[in-house]
């Protein structure tokens, strides 16, 4: 299942979650600030090593760093990850 690491006040996270729901794509939302240190370290690593960026995606061991939400690009990322 797709995992979405997000922050509940981030507009890009909120838009990504809304898009997934509107397209009936199952996912698990994980609030970044509630994750164990090892998970936060992995999200930071995926995002270049300086800080976490959301929404960061993980699907079957494949990761995609957080970035500004753009619907067409988000859909391409999901295709590249094998989600859709």
N, C-alpha and C positions, 0 to 999 in steps of 0.2 A: 504494500500500500504506500502511496505517496505520503511523505512526511513534509509538513510545512513548518519550519521554524520561524516564528514571527514575534512581533511585539504589538500588543493590543492598541497602541496609540499611533502606529505607523500607517499612514494612508496607503502605502504600497502593499503592505500586508493585508489590510482590510479589503483593498480592491482585488488582490489575488484570491483571497478566500471567497469573496462574493462571486468572482468569475468561476471558480471551481464549483461552487454550489449551483450556479445558474446553468452549468453544463453537466450537472449530475456526475461529476468525477469524484469518486470516493477519496478521502484524504484524512490524515490525522494531523490536527493542529497542535503544535507544541509551543507554548509560551517560552521564549528564549530565557527570560529572567528566572524561570522556575526549573531550569534544566540543571542536572549535575555538572560539576566542573569539567569532566572529561568531554561531555557533549558540547559545552560552550567552547572549549579549546578546539574541538573539531570544526565547529562553525566558524570560529576565528581563522583557523588554518585554511579552510575552503575559500574564505574571503580575503586572502592575501597576508594574513598573519598579524595585522595591526588591531583589528576590532571586529566584532560581529556586525554583519549587515543583513537586513531582512527584507523580504522573505527569502530565506535560504531553503532550497529544496533537496530532498534525498529520496531516491527511488531505487530499490534493489541494489544498494551499495554505490550507486552513481549519484554524485553531488552536483549541484549548480549554485553558484554564489548568489547572494542577494543583489537585487538591482531595482531600478525604477520600474514600476508596473506599466507595461504597454501591452494591450491585449494581443495583438498579432505576434509580437515577439514571445510573450508568455506561452502562447499556443505552440510556437515552434520549439521552445525549450521543452515543453511537455512531450512533444513528438520525439525530440532527440533523446530524451530520457527513456522513452518507451512507455510512457503513461497512457498516451492515446495513439 
